[in-house]
Amino acid sequence: MKNLRVACLYRVSTKGQVVEDDIPMQKGACRNFATEKRWHIIDEKLEKGVSGFKVSAENRDEIQELKKDAEDKKFDILLVFMFDRLDRREYEMPLVMKWFSENGIEVWSV
């Protein structure tokens, strides 16, 4: 089995979450999950204070960087703590996930 390359996306949407820094919890859970699966994390993207409901995926720099890296075949799996870290818009999330899938990227959540 090939060594799967993983990109992780961590996001907090509110100032309170930034102050409490919820990202280490997300990061720890994703790292443990990847270790259990024997996956290799090659990139970790952070979005602090970015609302997945108020800000479209088209306007989020980290999502756009992940899309470019996916097109360049830099990773095999996009891992998030929960799918709502990827997007909070119920009409947009399936489109984001579909885009990654159509570009050969599996999307997983812890």
N, CA, C and O atoms as a GROMACS GRO file, in nm:
protein
  440
    1MET      N    1   0.083  -0.118   0.000
    1MET     CA    2   0.000   0.000   0.000
    1MET      C    3   0.088   0.125   0.000
    1MET      O    4   0.185   0.134   0.075
    2LYS      N    5   0.053   0.219  -0.086
    2LYS     CA    6   0.137   0.338  -0.093
    2LYS      C    7   0.117   0.426   0.029
    2LYS      O    8   0.012   0.424   0.093
    3ASN      N    9   0.219   0.503   0.060
    3ASN     CA   10   0.214   0.595   0.173
    3ASN      C   11   0.129   0.716   0.134
    3ASN      O   12   0.173   0.801   0.057
    4LEU      N   13   0.007   0.722   0.187
    4LEU     CA   14  -0.085   0.829   0.149
    4LEU      C   15  -0.043   0.961   0.211
    4LEU      O   16  -0.010   0.970   0.329
    5ARG      N   17  -0.046   1.064   0.128
    5ARG     CA   18  -0.009   1.199   0.169
    5ARG      C   19  -0.135   1.276   0.207
    5ARG      O   20  -0.234   1.276   0.135
    6VAL      N   21  -0.129   1.341   0.322
    6VAL     CA   22  -0.246   1.408   0.378
    6VAL      C   23  -0.220   1.557   0.396
    6VAL      O   24  -0.115   1.599   0.443
    7ALA      N   25  -0.320   1.635   0.357
    7ALA     CA   26  -0.323   1.777   0.390
    7ALA      C   27  -0.436   1.795   0.491
    7ALA      O   28  -0.545   1.742   0.472
    8CYS      N   29  -0.410   1.868   0.598
    8CYS     CA   30  -0.511   1.893   0.701
    8CYS      C   31  -0.554   2.039   0.695
    8CYS      O   32  -0.474   2.129   0.666
    9LEU      N   33  -0.681   2.061   0.723
    9LEU     CA   34  -0.735   2.197   0.733
    9LEU      C   35  -0.796   2.213   0.871
    9LEU      O   36  -0.885   2.138   0.910
   10TYR      N   37  -0.748   2.314   0.944
   10TYR     CA   38  -0.801   2.347   1.075
   10TYR      C   39  -0.861   2.487   1.066
   10TYR      O   40  -0.800   2.578   1.010
   11ARG      N   41  -0.982   2.503   1.122
   11ARG     CA   42  -1.048   2.633   1.114
   11ARG      C   43  -1.125   2.663   1.241
   11ARG      O   44  -1.191   2.576   1.297
   12VAL      N   45  -1.114   2.787   1.286
   12VAL     CA   46  -1.201   2.839   1.391
   12VAL      C   47  -1.265   2.966   1.336
   12VAL      O   48  -1.201   3.042   1.264
   13SER      N   49  -1.392   2.987   1.371
   13SER     CA   50  -1.466   3.095   1.308
   13SER      C   51  -1.486   3.218   1.396
   13SER      O   52  -1.510   3.327   1.344
   14THR      N   53  -1.478   3.201   1.526
   14THR     CA   54  -1.507   3.315   1.612
   14THR      C   55  -1.383   3.364   1.685
   14THR      O   56  -1.284   3.291   1.700
   15LYS      N   57  -1.390   3.489   1.730
   15LYS     CA   58  -1.279   3.544   1.807
   15LYS      C   59  -1.259   3.466   1.938
   15LYS      O   60  -1.147   3.449   1.984
   16GLY      N   61  -1.370   3.420   1.996
   16GLY     CA   62  -1.360   3.340   2.118
   16GLY      C   63  -1.281   3.213   2.096
   16GLY      O   64  -1.201   3.174   2.181
   17GLN      N   65  -1.303   3.148   1.984
   17GLN     CA   66  -1.229   3.025   1.953
   17GLN      C   67  -1.082   3.055   1.926
   17GLN      O   68  -0.995   2.974   1.956
   18VAL      N   69  -1.055   3.173   1.869
   18VAL     CA   70  -0.916   3.211   1.845
   18VAL      C   71  -0.846   3.232   1.978
   18VAL      O   72  -0.734   3.186   1.998
   19VAL      N   73  -0.914   3.303   2.071
   19VAL     CA   74  -0.856   3.328   2.204
   19VAL      C   75  -0.833   3.196   2.277
   19VAL      O   76  -0.728   3.174   2.337
   20GLU      N   77  -0.933   3.107   2.272
   20GLU     CA   78  -0.921   2.977   2.337
   20GLU      C   79  -0.830   2.884   2.259
   20GLU      O   80  -0.782   2.784   2.311
   21ASP      N   81  -0.805   2.919   2.135
   21ASP     CA   82  -0.720   2.843   2.042
   21ASP      C   83  -0.761   2.697   2.033
   21ASP      O   84  -0.692   2.607   2.080
   22ASP      N   85  -0.876   2.678   1.970
   22ASP     CA   86  -0.933   2.546   1.947
   22ASP      C   87  -0.850   2.465   1.846
   22ASP      O   88  -0.868   2.344   1.834
   23ILE      N   89  -0.761   2.531   1.776
   23ILE     CA   90  -0.685   2.463   1.671
   23ILE      C   91  -0.595   2.352   1.725
   23ILE      O   92  -0.587   2.247   1.661
   24PRO      N   93  -0.526   2.368   1.839
   24PRO     CA   94  -0.445   2.256   1.887
   24PRO      C   95  -0.526   2.128   1.908
   24PRO      O   96  -0.474   2.018   1.886
   25MET      N   97  -0.651   2.140   1.952
   25MET     CA   98  -0.736   2.022   1.970
   25MET      C   99  -0.763   1.956   1.835
   25MET      O  100  -0.753   1.834   1.822
   26GLN      N  101  -0.798   2.037   1.735
   26GLN     CA  102  -0.823   1.984   1.601
   26GLN      C  103  -0.697   1.918   1.545
   26GLN      O  104  -0.701   1.808   1.490
   27LYS      N  105  -0.585   1.988   1.562
   27LYS     CA  106  -0.457   1.938   1.512
   27LYS      C  107  -0.420   1.805   1.577
   27LYS      O  108  -0.378   1.711   1.509
   28GLY      N  109  -0.434   1.797   1.709
   28GLY     CA  110  -0.402   1.673   1.780
   28GLY      C  111  -0.489   1.557   1.734
   28GLY      O  112  -0.439   1.446   1.713
   29ALA      N  113  -0.618   1.582   1.719
   29ALA     CA  114  -0.710   1.476   1.676
   29ALA      C  115  -0.676   1.429   1.535
   29ALA      O  116  -0.676   1.309   1.508
   30CYS      N  117  -0.648   1.522   1.446
   30CYS     CA  118  -0.614   1.485   1.308
   30CYS      C  119  -0.481   1.410   1.301
   30CYS      O  120  -0.468   1.312   1.228
   31ARG      N  121  -0.383   1.457   1.377
   31ARG     CA  122  -0.252   1.389   1.378
   31ARG      C  123  -0.266   1.246   1.432
   31ARG      O  124  -0.207   1.154   1.376
   32ASN      N  125  -0.342   1.228   1.540
   32ASN     CA  126  -0.362   1.094   1.594
   32ASN      C  127  -0.434   1.004   1.494
   32ASN      O  128  -0.396   0.888   1.476
   33PHE      N  129  -0.536   1.058   1.429
   33PHE     CA  130  -0.612   0.981   1.330
   33PHE      C  131  -0.521   0.938   1.215
   33PHE      O  132  -0.525   0.823   1.172
   34ALA      N  133  -0.441   1.031   1.165
   34ALA     CA  134  -0.349   1.000   1.054
   34ALA      C  135  -0.247   0.895   1.096
   34ALA      O  136  -0.214   0.806   1.018
   35THR      N  137  -0.196   0.906   1.217
   35THR     CA  138  -0.100   0.808   1.267
   35THR      C  139  -0.161   0.668   1.273
   35THR      O  140  -0.099   0.570   1.233
   36GLU      N  141  -0.286   0.661   1.323
   36GLU     CA  142  -0.354   0.532   1.329
   36GLU      C  143  -0.372   0.470   1.191
   36GLU      O  144  -0.365   0.348   1.175
   37LYS      N  145  -0.396   0.555   1.091
   37LYS     CA  146  -0.415   0.508   0.953
   37LYS      C  147  -0.283   0.485   0.879
   37LYS      O  148  -0.281   0.434   0.768
   38ARG      N  149  -0.174   0.525   0.943
   38ARG     CA  150  -0.040   0.519   0.882
   38ARG      C  151  -0.030   0.611   0.761
   38ARG      O  152   0.035   0.578   0.661
   39TRP      N  153  -0.096   0.725   0.770
   39TRP     CA  154  -0.088   0.828   0.667
   39TRP      C  155   0.020   0.928   0.705
   39TRP      O  156   0.056   0.941   0.822
   40HIS      N  157   0.072   0.997   0.606
   40HIS     CA  158   0.179   1.095   0.626
   40HIS      C  159   0.125   1.236   0.604
   40HIS      O  160   0.088   1.270   0.491
   41ILE      N  161   0.119   1.316   0.708
   41ILE     CA  162   0.073   1.455   0.694
   41ILE      C  163   0.185   1.537   0.631
   41ILE      O  164   0.295   1.547   0.685
   42ILE      N  165   0.154   1.596   0.517
   42ILE     CA  166   0.255   1.675   0.446
   42ILE      C  167   0.228   1.825   0.453
   42ILE      O  168   0.315   1.906   0.421
   43ASP      N  169   0.105   1.863   0.494
   43ASP     CA  170   0.071   2.005   0.501
   43ASP      C  171  -0.042   2.025   0.601
   43ASP      O  172  -0.131   1.941   0.614
   44GLU      N  173  -0.037   2.136   0.670
   44GLU     CA  174  -0.143   2.173   0.765
   44GLU      C  175  -0.177   2.319   0.741
   44GLU      O  176  -0.092   2.407   0.756
   45LYS      N  177  -0.302   2.344   0.705
   45LYS     CA  178  -0.350   2.479   0.679
   45LYS      C  179  -0.432   2.526   0.798
   45LYS      O  180  -0.509   2.450   0.855
   46LEU      N  181  -0.414   2.653   0.836
   46LEU     CA  182  -0.484   2.712   0.950
   46LEU      C  183  -0.568   2.830   0.904
   46LEU      O  184  -0.522   2.917   0.830
   47GLU      N  185  -0.693   2.831   0.950
   47GLU     CA  186  -0.779   2.946   0.928
   47GLU      C  187  -0.829   2.992   1.065
   47GLU      O  188  -0.910   2.923   1.128
   48LYS      N  189  -0.783   3.106   1.110
   48LYS     CA  190  -0.823   3.158   1.241
   48LYS      C  191  -0.918   3.274   1.221
   48LYS      O  192  -0.886   3.372   1.154
   49GLY      N  193  -1.037   3.263   1.280
   49GLY     CA  194  -1.135   3.370   1.272
   49GLY      C  195  -1.202   3.381   1.137
   49GLY      O  196  -1.246   3.489   1.098
   50VAL      N  197  -1.212   3.268   1.065
   50VAL     CA  198  -1.276   3.267   0.933
   50VAL      C  199  -1.406   3.188   0.944
   50VAL      O  200  -1.406   3.069   0.973
   51SER      N  201  -1.517   3.257   0.920
   51SER     CA  202  -1.647   3.191   0.927
   51SER      C  203  -1.672   3.109   0.801
   51SER      O  204  -1.666   3.161   0.690
   52GLY      N  205  -1.698   2.981   0.819
   52GLY     CA  206  -1.732   2.895   0.707
   52GLY      C  207  -1.873   2.919   0.657
   52GLY      O  208  -1.913   2.868   0.553
   53PHE      N  209  -1.950   2.997   0.733
   53PHE     CA  210  -2.086   3.031   0.692
   53PHE      C  211  -2.088   3.166   0.621
   53PHE      O  212  -2.157   3.182   0.520
   54LYS      N  213  -2.014   3.262   0.672
   54LYS     CA  214  -2.016   3.397   0.616
   54LYS      C  215  -1.924   3.413   0.495
   54LYS      O  216  -1.948   3.496   0.408
   55VAL      N  217  -1.818   3.333   0.489
   55VAL     CA  218  -1.718   3.348   0.383
   55VAL      C  219  -1.723   3.225   0.291
   55VAL      O  220  -1.701   3.112   0.334
   56SER      N  221  -1.752   3.249   0.166
   56SER     CA  222  -1.759   3.142   0.066
   56SER      C  223  -1.623   3.075   0.050
   56SER      O  224  -1.519   3.139   0.067
   57ALA      N  225  -1.625   2.948   0.017
   57ALA     CA  226  -1.500   2.875  -0.009
   57ALA      C  227  -1.419   2.942  -0.119
   57ALA      O  228  -1.296   2.938  -0.118
   58GLU      N  229  -1.488   3.004  -0.214
   58GLU     CA  230  -1.419   3.074  -0.323
   58GLU      C  231  -1.334   3.190  -0.272
   58GLU      O  232  -1.238   3.230  -0.338
   59ASN      N  233  -1.368   3.242  -0.155
   59ASN     CA  234  -1.299   3.358  -0.099
   59ASN      C  235  -1.209   3.325   0.019
   59ASN      O  236  -1.164   3.414   0.091
   60ARG      N  237  -1.184   3.198   0.040
   60ARG     CA  238  -1.098   3.155   0.150
   60ARG      C  239  -0.964   3.111   0.093
   60ARG      O  240  -0.956   3.014   0.017
   61ASP      N  241  -0.860   3.183   0.131
   61ASP     CA  242  -0.726   3.160   0.076
   61ASP      C  243  -0.678   3.016   0.096
   61ASP      O  244  -0.621   2.957   0.005
   62GLU      N  245  -0.702   2.960   0.214
   62GLU     CA  246  -0.651   2.825   0.242
   62GLU      C  247  -0.721   2.720   0.155
   62GLU      O  248  -0.657   2.625   0.109
   63ILE      N  249  -0.850   2.736   0.131
   63ILE     CA  250  -0.921   2.643   0.042
   63ILE      C  251  -0.867   2.655  -0.099
   63ILE      O  252  -0.848   2.554  -0.167
   64GLN      N  253  -0.841   2.776  -0.143
   64GLN     CA  254  -0.788   2.795  -0.278
   64GLN      C  255  -0.648   2.736  -0.291
   64GLN      O  256  -0.613   2.680  -0.395
   65GLU      N  257  -0.567   2.750  -0.187
   65GLU     CA  258  -0.433   2.688  -0.189
   65GLU      C  259  -0.444   2.536  -0.193
   65GLU      O  260  -0.368   2.469  -0.264
   66LEU      N  261  -0.538   2.481  -0.115
   66LEU     CA  262  -0.558   2.335  -0.117
   66LEU      C  263  -0.602   2.288  -0.255
   66LEU      O  264  -0.559   2.182  -0.301
   67LYS      N  265  -0.688   2.366  -0.321
   67LYS     CA  266  -0.732   2.328  -0.456
   67LYS      C  267  -0.614   2.328  -0.553
   67LYS      O  268  -0.601   2.237  -0.635
   68LYS      N  269  -0.529   2.430  -0.544
   68LYS     CA  270  -0.412   2.433  -0.633
   68LYS      C  271  -0.321   2.314  -0.605
   68LYS      O  272  -0.272   2.249  -0.698
   69ASP      N  273  -0.297   2.286  -0.478
   69ASP     CA  274  -0.212   2.171  -0.442
   69ASP      C  275  -0.275   2.039  -0.488
   69ASP      O  276  -0.204   1.947  -0.528
   70ALA      N  277  -0.408   2.030  -0.483
   70ALA     CA  278  -0.476   1.910  -0.532
   70ALA      C  279  -0.456   1.895  -0.683
   70ALA      O  280  -0.428   1.785  -0.731
   71GLU      N  281  -0.469   2.004  -0.755
   71GLU     CA  282  -0.446   2.000  -0.899
   71GLU      C  283  -0.303   1.960  -0.932
   71GLU      O  284  -0.277   1.894  -1.032
   72ASP      N  285  -0.209   2.000  -0.846
   72ASP     CA  286  -0.068   1.967  -0.865
   72ASP      C  287  -0.032   1.829  -0.808
   72ASP      O  288   0.085   1.790  -0.807
   73LYS      N  289  -0.134   1.755  -0.760
   73LYS     CA  290  -0.118   1.619  -0.707
   73LYS      C  291  -0.020   1.613  -0.589
   73LYS      O  292   0.058   1.518  -0.577
   74LYS      N  293  -0.024   1.714  -0.503
   74LYS     CA  294   0.066   1.718  -0.389
   74LYS      C  295   0.019   1.634  -0.270
   74LYS      O  296   0.098   1.601  -0.183
   75PHE      N  297  -0.111   1.600  -0.266
   75PHE     CA  298  -0.162   1.517  -0.157
   75PHE      C  299  -0.274   1.429  -0.209
   75PHE      O  300  -0.330   1.452  -0.316
   76ASP      N  301  -0.307   1.325  -0.128
   76ASP     CA  302  -0.409   1.227  -0.166
   76ASP      C  303  -0.537   1.241  -0.085
   76ASP      O  304  -0.645   1.207  -0.133
   77ILE      N  305  -0.525   1.291   0.038
   77ILE     CA  306  -0.638   1.299   0.130
   77ILE      C  307  -0.641   1.438   0.193
   77ILE      O  308  -0.538   1.492   0.234
   78LEU      N  309  -0.762   1.494   0.200
   78LEU     CA  310  -0.784   1.616   0.276
   78LEU      C  311  -0.853   1.574   0.406
   78LEU      O  312  -0.962   1.517   0.402
   79LEU      N  313  -0.791   1.602   0.519
   79LEU     CA  314  -0.842   1.561   0.649
   79LEU      C  315  -0.883   1.682   0.730
   79LEU      O  316  -0.806   1.778   0.744
   80VAL      N  317  -1.004   1.678   0.784
   80VAL     CA  318  -1.055   1.784   0.872
   80VAL      C  319  -1.105   1.719   1.001
   80VAL      O  320  -1.136   1.600   1.004
   81PHE      N  321  -1.111   1.798   1.107
   81PHE     CA  322  -1.161   1.746   1.234
   81PHE      C  323  -1.308   1.707   1.220
   81PHE      O  324  -1.348   1.597   1.258
   82MET      N  325  -1.387   1.798   1.166
   82MET     CA  326  -1.528   1.773   1.135
   82MET      C  327  -1.554   1.837   0.999
   82MET      O  328  -1.489   1.934   0.962
   83PHE      N  329  -1.650   1.783   0.925
   83PHE     CA  330  -1.678   1.836   0.792
   83PHE      C  331  -1.716   1.983   0.795
   83PHE      O  332  -1.695   2.054   0.697
   84ASP      N  333  -1.774   2.031   0.906
   84ASP     CA  334  -1.810   2.173   0.911
   84ASP      C  335  -1.688   2.264   0.919
   84ASP      O  336  -1.702   2.386   0.904
   85ARG      N  337  -1.571   2.208   0.941
   85ARG     CA  338  -1.448   2.288   0.934
   85ARG      C  339  -1.416   2.322   0.788
   85ARG      O  340  -1.349   2.421   0.760
   86LEU      N  341  -1.464   2.239   0.698
   86LEU     CA  342  -1.443   2.261   0.555
   86LEU      C  343  -1.536   2.370   0.504
   86LEU      O  344  -1.493   2.458   0.428
   87ASP      N  345  -1.662   2.366   0.544
   87ASP     CA  346  -1.760   2.463   0.498
   87ASP      C  347  -1.885   2.451   0.584
   87ASP      O  348  -1.920   2.341   0.627
   88ARG      N  349  -1.953   2.562   0.610
   88ARG     CA  350  -2.075   2.561   0.690
   88ARG      C  351  -2.200   2.586   0.607
   88ARG      O  352  -2.312   2.581   0.659
   89ARG      N  353  -2.183   2.614   0.479
   89ARG     CA  354  -2.298   2.639   0.392
   89ARG      C  355  -2.345   2.506   0.337
   89ARG      O  356  -2.272   2.439   0.263
   90GLU      N  357  -2.468   2.466   0.373
   90GLU     CA  358  -2.515   2.332   0.335
   90GLU      C  359  -2.524   2.314   0.184
   90GLU      O  360  -2.512   2.201   0.136
   91TYR      N  361  -2.544   2.421   0.108
   91TYR     CA  362  -2.548   2.408  -0.037
   91TYR      C  363  -2.408   2.408  -0.099
   91TYR      O  364  -2.390   2.359  -0.210
   92GLU      N  365  -2.311   2.464  -0.028
   92GLU     CA  366  -2.177   2.476  -0.084
   92GLU      C  367  -2.086   2.359  -0.046
   92GLU      O  368  -2.002   2.318  -0.126
   93MET      N  369  -2.102   2.305   0.074
   93MET     CA  370  -2.014   2.197   0.118
   93MET      C  371  -2.011   2.079   0.022
   93MET      O  372  -1.902   2.031  -0.010
   94PRO      N  373  -2.126   2.029  -0.026
   94PRO     CA  374  -2.120   1.917  -0.120
   94PRO      C  375  -2.043   1.951  -0.248
   94PRO      O  376  -1.977   1.865  -0.306
   95LEU      N  377  -2.051   2.076  -0.290
   95LEU     CA  378  -1.978   2.117  -0.411
   95LEU      C  379  -1.828   2.119  -0.386
   95LEU      O  380  -1.750   2.078  -0.472
   96VAL      N  381  -1.788   2.165  -0.269
   96VAL     CA  382  -1.645   2.166  -0.233
   96VAL      C  383  -1.594   2.022  -0.227
   96VAL      O  384  -1.489   1.991  -0.283
   97MET      N  385  -1.669   1.936  -0.159
   97MET     CA  386  -1.627   1.796  -0.147
   97MET      C  387  -1.623   1.728  -0.284
   97MET      O  388  -1.532   1.650  -0.313
   98LYS      N  389  -1.722   1.758  -0.368
   98LYS     CA  390  -1.727   1.701  -0.502
   98LYS      C  391  -1.606   1.745  -0.583
   98LYS      O  392  -1.548   1.665  -0.656
   99TRP      N  393  -1.569   1.873  -0.572
   99TRP     CA  394  -1.454   1.924  -0.647
   99TRP      C  395  -1.329   1.844  -0.611
   99TRP      O  396  -1.255   1.800  -0.699
  100PHE      N  397  -1.305   1.826  -0.480
  100PHE     CA  398  -1.186   1.751  -0.439
  100PHE      C  399  -1.193   1.607  -0.490
  100PHE      O  400  -1.094   1.554  -0.541
  101SER      N  401  -1.309   1.544  -0.478
  101SER     CA  402  -1.326   1.407  -0.526
  101SER      C  403  -1.297   1.396  -0.675
  101SER      O  404  -1.228   1.304  -0.719
  102GLU      N  405  -1.351   1.488  -0.752
  102GLU     CA  406  -1.329   1.486  -0.897
  102GLU      C  407  -1.184   1.510  -0.934
  102GLU      O  408  -1.141   1.480  -1.045
  103ASN      N  409  -1.108   1.565  -0.841
  103ASN     CA  410  -0.965   1.589  -0.864
  103ASN      C  411  -0.878   1.486  -0.793
  103ASN      O  412  -0.759   1.509  -0.770
  104GLY      N  413  -0.939   1.372  -0.758
  104GLY     CA  414  -0.863   1.259  -0.705
  104GLY      C  415  -0.829   1.266  -0.557
  104GLY      O  416  -0.744   1.190  -0.510
  105ILE      N  417  -0.895   1.355  -0.484
  105ILE     CA  418  -0.866   1.373  -0.342
  105ILE      C  419  -0.982   1.317  -0.259
  105ILE      O  420  -1.097   1.354  -0.280
  106GLU      N  421  -0.949   1.228  -0.165
  106GLU     CA  422  -1.051   1.180  -0.070
  106GLU      C  423  -1.061   1.282   0.042
  106GLU      O  424  -0.960   1.335   0.088
  107VAL      N  425  -1.183   1.309   0.086
  107VAL     CA  426  -1.204   1.401   0.198
  107VAL      C  427  -1.251   1.319   0.318
  107VAL      O  428  -1.352   1.249   0.310
  108TRP      N  429  -1.178   1.328   0.428
  108TRP     CA  430  -1.207   1.253   0.548
  108TRP      C  431  -1.223   1.348   0.666
  108TRP      O  432  -1.165   1.457   0.668
  109SER      N  433  -1.302   1.307   0.764
  109SER     CA  434  -1.306   1.379   0.892
  109SER      C  435  -1.276   1.280   1.004
  109SER      O  436  -1.304   1.161   0.994
  110VAL      N  437  -1.219   1.334   1.109
  110VAL     CA  438  -1.189   1.253   1.227
  110VAL      C  439  -1.319   1.206   1.288
  110VAL      O  440  -1.317   1.135   1.389
   0.00000   0.00000   0.00000
